[in-house]
Amino acid sequence: MLPSEPVVAIVGATGAVGEEMLSILAQRRFPMQSVKLLASKRSAGSVVDFRGRRLLVEELTEDSFDGVHLALFSAGKTVSKQYCPIAVQAGALVVDNSSCFRMDPAVPLVVPEVNGHVLDRITKPCIIANPNCSTIIALVAVTPLHRAVGVERMVVSTYQAASGAGAAAMKELETQAREFVAGFPYTTKIFGRQYLFNVFSHNSAVGEDGYNEEEKKLLNETRKMWEDNAVRITATCVRVPTLRAHCESINLTFRGSLKEADARDILAMAPGVKIVDDRTANKFPEPIDAAGGDDVLIGRIRADLSQAPGKGIDLFVAGDQLRKGAAQNAIQIAERFVRVKAAV
Amino acid sequence: MLPSEPVVAIVGATGAVGEEMLSILAQRRFPMQSVKLLASKRSAGSVVDFRGRRLLVEELTEDSFDGVHLALFSAGKTVSKQYCPIAVQAGALVVDNSSCFRMDPAVPLVVPEVNGHVLDRITKPCIIANPNCSTIIALVAVTPLHRAVGVERMVVSTYQAASGAGAAAMKELETQAREFVAGFPYTTKIFGRQYLFNVFSHNSAVGEDGYNEEEKKLLNETRKMWEDNAVRITATCVRVPTLRAHCESINLTFRGSLKEADARDILAMAPGVKIVDDRTANKFPEPIDAAGGDDVLIGRIRADLSQAPGKGIDLFVAGDQLRKGAAQNAIQIAERFVRVKAAV
């Protein structure tokens, strides 16, 4: 469906995820005829380096998608709602990183390592949704175990980085470090509170049931991707003062039975993961090790002592929020279409 | 058993917990004839301010406890092992903050809000153990619910501060902030790694079952204090870059049934806690709000959607590691004896 060298557009090119998309397209040598950088009027006119060339950021308009084969969106829900359908109408395949279409039954929600087969059904331009970052990182780790014995219940606590709230949030965390050292009051524009040396419940809106939107995404998106409404999930999403990689503490209850050694073997063979689980050296997944990498790091793999033998496992995972949690996953989705076409 | 104005000794007086002990004795106007500050030879000779007076830190020796009625220990397991029995022999009531005697069946392990009744049985000088900080903070929050309907299973993920590893660890975290701003390489003497903008599995030794010592303390100390070996617990203990208050994400399964509203009422009436649970303002427990305070903050109270109605609750708690997690709990234990005596 995509030509072997498509024209690619990045919508939200000057955001944290947009910049990462461009960097990953270069790094993975994604075959492209050209790349078009789109952003709001405010950011239009800025210049970005790409493979030694200077690219001008253009203002996003209804005509932006003429001649575009692949449009990667990461400019928030409102922009996606308005422009994703226009891009499809213009003939582009859209991969949308916002939450706008994720739970739309007509829209595939995809992590290639989790449910990449869904992409095989796509034969014409449409919207494909990129899941929420916490969901992607959790499911790359947990899905191989789910396929093996079935996950009955999952209890997740997250340790989420600044990057999930955008480049300005990362900058504010670093600014607060400077302010701490200088003895100045903290700048609190993004989260309205001290972030350095602090931890707080995820900044998304909290619903009547007491869950915040980030937690609900993890619950709902998992069920959709696993095509399994029986799986029981609870999550507590928390922001910690790290820059760009999320960690998650995951407790699993299995439908079947799985020994720790077998879980370890399954995870070692799984795509998109790296085992970091050195008990002697006390070396386990850390955000600074996941940052900038492709893999979800998995460690602290152990049989859960609070469940019958074989019934449960504890894990601790770390993944780059901007890469596998967003930009990289979107580009991996797009690669499926280029590769299929190239193989014809 | 204690005179109405006892002679008090603090062993490890120059450590983070020792300093906090002295400060809390002053703040709570603990009735004392005098206070004796004891430390290793290295720290002896330093001078500490106390209620406007200057106190000399003395070297800990076998004769240090002559005339001492109450000895508060926080100088590590090795010092406790050697000197707690000597202090008892000299006639002192000992409250030990180390892990040395916690699991000794003959030694009471006490959080006054959890099992304060155990203290009523004590009639002569002995060792009383102060539990691990993560255990204290979790149990102040969870015990009222356990008393109401019984906790069947508890899944805990921690967000632990630098202070648990001592004053030097707090200092190193702040130093790393200065080094980040200056562009210098990080000083990594305490944890052997970058701590600023990072998260890592708790630095205690990991056993053959994959659990680290901090996690095992939470499992074992809870069972001992609840006098309940049937309760099933798993924990994942993680260090985050905060200074002196721990947070914990706690998922509970009940033996009986408990509605969210009833759980909230029980917690609101519980001793030693403060509810911080404003869903509209997105204001929940944060380490910087718990720091320096007496209470364990409890929020994110919600019925667990992954369990049958009434069967489970999620919580997020924060407590000052140096205060309720250590020094304050030890002094609350001691206060029981002074108060009893004073009432006679």
Chai-1 contact restraints between the chains, C-beta under 6 A:
chainA,res_idxA,chainB,res_idxB,connection_type,confidence,min_distance_angstrom,max_distance_angstrom,comment,restraint_id
A,R153,B,S306,contact,1.0,0.0,6.0,A-B,restraint_1
A,V155,B,V155,contact,1.0,0.0,6.0,A-B,restraint_2
A,V155,B,N251,contact,1.0,0.0,6.0,A-B,restraint_3
A,S157,B,S157,contact,1.0,0.0,6.0,A-B,restraint_4
A,S157,B,S249,contact,1.0,0.0,6.0,A-B,restraint_5
A,Y159,B,V199,contact,1.0,0.0,6.0,A-B,restraint_6
A,A177,B,A177,contact,1.0,0.0,6.0,A-B,restraint_7
A,A177,B,F180,contact,1.0,0.0,6.0,A-B,restraint_8
A,A177,B,V181,contact,1.0,0.0,6.0,A-B,restraint_9
A,R178,B,V181,contact,1.0,0.0,6.0,A-B,restraint_10
A,F180,B,A177,contact,1.0,0.0,6.0,A-B,restraint_11
A,V181,B,A177,contact,1.0,0.0,6.0,A-B,restraint_12
A,V181,B,R178,contact,1.0,0.0,6.0,A-B,restraint_13
A,V181,B,V181,contact,1.0,0.0,6.0,A-B,restraint_14
A,Q194,B,I288,contact,1.0,0.0,6.0,A-B,restraint_15
A,F197,B,T242,contact,1.0,0.0,6.0,A-B,restraint_16
A,F197,B,L243,contact,1.0,0.0,6.0,A-B,restraint_17
A,N198,B,E286,contact,1.0,0.0,6.0,A-B,restraint_18
A,N198,B,P287,contact,1.0,0.0,6.0,A-B,restraint_19
A,N198,B,I288,contact,1.0,0.0,6.0,A-B,restraint_20
A,V199,B,Y159,contact,1.0,0.0,6.0,A-B,restraint_21
A,V199,B,V240,contact,1.0,0.0,6.0,A-B,restraint_22
A,V199,B,T242,contact,1.0,0.0,6.0,A-B,restraint_23
A,V199,B,C247,contact,1.0,0.0,6.0,A-B,restraint_24
A,V199,B,P287,contact,1.0,0.0,6.0,A-B,restraint_25
A,F200,B,E286,contact,1.0,0.0,6.0,A-B,restraint_26
A,S201,B,F284,contact,1.0,0.0,6.0,A-B,restraint_27
A,V206,B,R279,contact,1.0,0.0,6.0,A-B,restraint_28
A,G210,B,R302,contact,1.0,0.0,6.0,A-B,restraint_29
A,R232,B,S306,contact,1.0,0.0,6.0,A-B,restraint_30
A,I233,B,S306,contact,1.0,0.0,6.0,A-B,restraint_31
A,T234,B,D304,contact,1.0,0.0,6.0,A-B,restraint_32
A,T234,B,L305,contact,1.0,0.0,6.0,A-B,restraint_33
A,T234,B,S306,contact,1.0,0.0,6.0,A-B,restraint_34
A,T234,B,D314,contact,1.0,0.0,6.0,A-B,restraint_35
A,T236,B,S249,contact,1.0,0.0,6.0,A-B,restraint_36
A,T236,B,D314,contact,1.0,0.0,6.0,A-B,restraint_37
A,T236,B,F316,contact,1.0,0.0,6.0,A-B,restraint_38
A,V240,B,V199,contact,1.0,0.0,6.0,A-B,restraint_39
A,V240,B,V240,contact,1.0,0.0,6.0,A-B,restraint_40
A,P241,B,P241,contact,1.0,0.0,6.0,A-B,restraint_41
A,T242,B,F197,contact,1.0,0.0,6.0,A-B,restraint_42
A,T242,B,V199,contact,1.0,0.0,6.0,A-B,restraint_43
A,L243,B,F197,contact,1.0,0.0,6.0,A-B,restraint_44
A,C247,B,V199,contact,1.0,0.0,6.0,A-B,restraint_45
A,S249,B,S157,contact,1.0,0.0,6.0,A-B,restraint_46
A,S249,B,T236,contact,1.0,0.0,6.0,A-B,restraint_47
A,N251,B,V155,contact,1.0,0.0,6.0,A-B,restraint_48
A,R279,B,V206,contact,1.0,0.0,6.0,A-B,restraint_49
A,F284,B,S201,contact,1.0,0.0,6.0,A-B,restraint_50
A,E286,B,N198,contact,1.0,0.0,6.0,A-B,restraint_51
A,E286,B,F200,contact,1.0,0.0,6.0,A-B,restraint_52
A,P287,B,N198,contact,1.0,0.0,6.0,A-B,restraint_53
A,P287,B,V199,contact,1.0,0.0,6.0,A-B,restraint_54
A,I288,B,Q194,contact,1.0,0.0,6.0,A-B,restraint_55
A,I288,B,N198,contact,1.0,0.0,6.0,A-B,restraint_56
A,R302,B,G210,contact,1.0,0.0,6.0,A-B,restraint_57
A,D304,B,T234,contact,1.0,0.0,6.0,A-B,restraint_58
A,L305,B,T234,contact,1.0,0.0,6.0,A-B,restraint_59
A,S306,B,R153,contact,1.0,0.0,6.0,A-B,restraint_60
A,S306,B,R232,contact,1.0,0.0,6.0,A-B,restraint_61
A,S306,B,I233,contact,1.0,0.0,6.0,A-B,restraint_62
A,S306,B,T234,contact,1.0,0.0,6.0,A-B,restraint_63
A,D314,B,T234,contact,1.0,0.0,6.0,A-B,restraint_64
A,D314,B,T236,contact,1.0,0.0,6.0,A-B,restraint_65
A,F316,B,T236,contact,1.0,0.0,6.0,A-B,restraint_66
